[in-house]
Amino acid sequence: MTAGVPPRSAARASGRTPQEVDPLGALAARPVTLGAALAAVLVAVVYTLLRAPDVSSPGAAVAALVVVAVGGAVLVVSAVPLRAPFGPGALWCVAAACAAAGVLSALATAGSNPFVRDDWAGIAAGVLLLGVAPYRSAHEILAAGGAVAAVLAVVVLVEAPGFVTAVPVASYVVVALTPLFALTAASAVFSAVFVAHVEGWVSRATEFRRAGTDELRVTLARSVQQDRVTVLNREVVPFFARLVESGRIDEDDADEARRVADSLRASLVAEADATWLARRLGGPGRRVPAEVVDPDRLADRLGPEHRTALWALFATLDDGDVVDAHSLRVVLEAEEARVGITVELACGSSVAAARRSLAPCLTVLRLVSGDLRVDRAASLLTLRFSYDQH
């Protein structure tokens, strides 16, 4: 039975970005981003060549193409995984490039532009804003598209007296801005719908997790009980079996009893004091040896997002085909209202290659923490980030 999901307002759905709710999905959108940048430049170049007879200022025409290329470069570079997140500043740089390209393209054909239908600024701007869809929220994309549209509308109004088609001035504006409006709306709708779907999925998953909590508690209790029985079978049962078999107790048996008691007590205390991070990194079958320094048990204060991101990193390190790692050291320290985490990774191969291989994991960590710093030494990769204490 599927748990119900409370309705979400459009404002809430558009408040977060697709990159925030699904960082790995944003990584998969990289080809779309690159394609949008190339398509925008291609549109600008093709339309400029087709309108070559109308170009009265070659310098302005070249400058318009350069500005479009710069906007595409900003889009592609800002979407690089290791530079995540794609911030609002990058979006507005792209929008500014679109607006500047529109002005320069108008200057390039000043006095000799008979038709508005072959102006390319609106199309190129829309394509670039379409490439922003996986990274920014719907209302930000609409705001950027509206700002570009306002600039292009003013340009069209200035050019209107030179157009040969006898129609109302508003018709020129509509024709020039329709591609921009359509592509901007498509970008914003994708962003809003994607965020709404992911948040709905998370909400349903949370409901299922809560519904299965009681069953999970029973399973964990049985697991803990089995672990303790294993310890007893390994340490205590053989000792008592020897006592029963011998039929007497001497001084050596008393010393052995103290040793078994100390060993059992140490095992139970260590299990009780271990954080989830220490237990997972100390579990059997791990390829990379790990050391956890967490005297204040700060790992247990990690939220689910940080736990998932860290465990994805550690699971990747244990895959020998991805990273050649020799050892792992995790240090957690309290820093006022936040907790600082330092992850030191000894690499057998190039540290730069390890950093590239871990790019998806580092992107997710950067997005959930907001302050990831990556330091590289000769054979040591150090990650530093922090999170709020819960």
N, C-alpha and C positions, 0 to 999 in steps of 0.2 A: 504494500500500500504506500503510495507516494505521499510524503508529507506535504502539506500545503505551504505555499510561499506567499508571504504578505505582499500586497501590491506595492510597487516602487514608483515613486513619482519620477517624471522625466528629469526634473532638476537634480534629483539624487543620482539618477543613472548617469547623467552627463557630468557630475562633479568630479569623478575619478577618471583616470586615463586608462586606455587599454594596456599600456605598458606597466602600469601599477598593478592591475588586477591579474595580468598574465604576462610576466616578463619573458618567458620562453616563447610565447606567441609573438611578441614583438621582435624577438631575434629571427623568427621564421619569416617575418615581413621584410627583411632586408632586401631581397630581390625586387620586391614591389617598390621600395623606396628608391633603389638605384634606377629601376625602369621609369619611374615618374620623373626623376631628374633628367635622364637622357631624353625622354619623350618631350619634355618642356623645351629643352634646347633644340631638339630636332624640329619641333613646330615653329619656333622662332626663326630658325635658319631657313626652312623651306618657304615660309610666308615672306620672309625678307627677299629671298631670291625671286619669288614670283612677282613681287611688287617692285622689282628693281627699277622699272621706268618711273615710278612715283617717288623714288628716293631723291630728295633734294639736298640732304646733308649726310654724306656717307659716314662721316665721323660719328654723328649721333646714332646712325644705324648700327655701326660696329659696337658703340658703347652700350646700346640696348641689348645686343647679343651677349656681350661680356657680363652685363649685370644679371641676365637670366642664368648664365653659366655659374656665376657666383652664388646665386640663390640655390641652384641645384647642388653645388658643392657644399654649401652650409647644411642643406638637408641631409646629404649623404654622410658627411663627417659627423654631424651631431647625432646621427643614428648608430654610430659605431658602438658595439656592445661595451667596450671598456670605457666609453665616455658617458654611459647611461647615468641618470635619466636624460631623455630629450626634453630640455627645459622650455619654458615659455619664451625665454630670450631667443632661442633658436627659431621658434615659430615666428616671432615678430621680425627677425632678421630676414626670413624667407618672404614674409609679407612686404617688408620694405623694399626688397629687391624686385618683387613683382610690380609694386607701384612705381618704382623708379624706372623699370623697363618700359612701362606703359607711357610715361612722360617722354622718355627718350625716343621711343618709336614714333610718337606723335611729332616730335621735333624733327625726326629724320624725314618725314613726309609733309612737313609744314608747307601749306600753300599748294600742294599737288596731290591731295588725298581725296579722290572723288567718291569713294564708297567706304562706309563703316563696316560692311560685312566682311572685308578681308583684313581687318585689324586683328593681330594675333595676340595682343597683350592679355585679353580676357581668357583665352584658351590656355596660354602658357601658365598664367597665374593659377587657374583652376586645377591644372594638372599637378603643379607643385603642391598646392594645398591638399590635393587628394593623397599625395605621398606622405602627408603628416598624419593621416588618419590613425595609424597604429600607435601613435605616441602621445597625442594631446587630447584633451576632452572636447566634447561637442561644442560647448558654448565658447571655448577659446578659438576653435576653428571658425565658427560663425562670426566671431568678433573680428578675427583677422581678415576673413573674406569680405566682411562688410567694410572694413577700412580700405582695402584695396579697391572695392567697388566704388566707394565714394571718390577716390582719386581718379579712377578711370572715367567715372561719370562726368567729373569736371573737365577732363581732357576732351571727351566727346562733345560736351556743350561748347567748348572753345572751337573745336573743329567743325561744328555743325554748319556754319555759313558756307563752307567750301564743298559740302556734299551736293551731288547733282540730283539725287532723288528727292522729289517734292513730297515730303511727309512731315507730320508733326515732329518737333524736336525730341519729344519723349520716345518716339519710335526708334530714333537713333540710339538712345540710351538703352532701351530694351534689347535691341539687336546686339549691341556691343557687350552687354553684361550678362546675357542669357547663358553663355557657356560657363562663365565664372560662377554664377548663381547655381547652376545645375551641378557642377563638379564640387563646389563647396558644400552644398546640401548633401551630396552623396558621401563626402568625407565625414561630415558631422553625423549623419545617420549611422554610418558604419561604426563610428566611435561609440555613440550612445547605445546602439543595439548590442554591440559586443560587450560593453561593460555591464549592461543589464543582464545579459545571458550568463556571464561569468558569475556575477553576484548572486543570481538566482540559483546557479549550480552550487555555489558555496553555501548558500542558505539551506538548500535541500540536504547537502552533505552533512552540515552541522546538525540538522534535525535527526538524520539517521545515526550520527555518532552519539547524540544524546540518548536516543532510543536504545542503543546497544551498550550503554555504559554499565548497566547492572550485570549483563552477561559477561562483559569484559572484566568486571571486578571479580566475579566468580572464577574466571579463567586465570587471572593473575594470582588469586589466592591459592589456587591449586598448583600453579607454577612455583610459587614461593615455598609451599609445603613440600613439593617434590624436591626442590633444591636442598631444603634442610634435611629431608630424609636421606638424600645422597651423601651429605656431609656426615650424618650419623653412621651410615653404612660404611663409609670409608675410614672413619676414625674410631668411633665408639664401639660398634659391634665387634670388630676383630679383637679389641682389648678385652671386652667382657667374655668373648668366646674363649680366650686364653685363660682367663681367671677360672671360668667354669671347668675347663679341661684340667687345669692344674689342681684345683680344689683347695688352694691356699693363697694367701696374700703376703708378700714379703716387701722389703723396703724398695726394691726396684719397681715393684708394681705400683707403689705409692707415687714414686717419681714419674712413672709412665702415666698414671692417672692425672697428675698435675699438668703434664705436657699436653695430654689430649684435651683437658679442660681449657687450657690456655689457647690451644689451636682452634678449638670450637668457638670459644668466645671471640677471638680475633676475627675469625671468618664471619660470624654473625654481625659483629660491630662494623666490619668493613663493608658488608653488604648493606647494612642499614644506613651508613654514612655516605655511601657512594651516590653521586648525582646520576641523572639519566645519561649525561654525556660520558662520564667515566665508565658507566656500565656498558654503554654501546661501543666505546672505543677499546674497552678491555675484553670484549666478547671474543669467542673462539672464531677462527677462520679469517681473521683480518691479516692482510698482507703487510701493511705498513705499521710498524710499531709506533705506539702513541703514548704521550705523557700529558696528563691533565693536571694543571696547577690551579686549584679552586678551593682554597681553605674555607671560604665563607659560603660555599654551596650556591654561588651566584647563577650557575647554569640552570638550576631549577626555576629561576625567575624569568627565563627566556619565554617569549610568546611563541605561538605555533608557527608564525611566519619565519622567525629567526631559527627555530629548531629545524624546520624543513630545509631552509637554505643551507644551514651548516651540515646537516646530514647528507644532503645532495653533494656537497663539496667532499666530505669524507668518503662517500661511496665512490665518487669519481677517482679519488686518490688511490683507492684500493684496486682500481682497474688498471692492471699493469700495462695494458695496451694504450692507455691514454697518457699517463704521467709516470715517469720513472722516479718515484719517491722513495727515499731511504728511511725517513723518520718524520714524525709529526709531533709538535709540541703546542698545546693550547693553554693560554694563561688568561684567567678572568680576574679583573681587579675592579673594585668599586671606585667610581669617579663622581662624587656628589650625587646628583639625581640619576646618573647614568652608570652603566657598567661597560667598562672597556674590555675588549677581547683582542688578544694577539695570537695569531696563528703562524707558527714558524714551520716551514716545510723545507727539509733538506732534499735537494734534487740531484740525481745522478747525472742527468743530461743538462742541456742548456736551460737556464732559468727563464730566459725569454720564450723558449719553446713551451715550457710548462705553463707560463702565463697565458700564452695563446690557447693552449689546450683547455685551460680552465676558464676561458672567457665567458661561457654561458653561466657557470657557477658564480663567477665574480660579478657579473651583471646583476644577478638576482640578489647577491649580498649587498651590492651598492644601492639597489632599489629599496630593500627592506630596512637598511640602516641609514642611508643618506650621507654617510661620512667615511666610506671605505677608502683606505690609503694602501697602496701597494708599493713595497720597497723591495728592490732586487740587489742581491750581493752576488759574489762569484758562484756560490752553489746553494744559496739560501733565499727562499721567497718568503717574505713576511707580509702578512695581511693584518691591518689594524682597523677596527671599527668599534662602534658602541651602540647601545640600545637603552631605552628607558627602563628603569626598574618598575616592575608591576607589583 
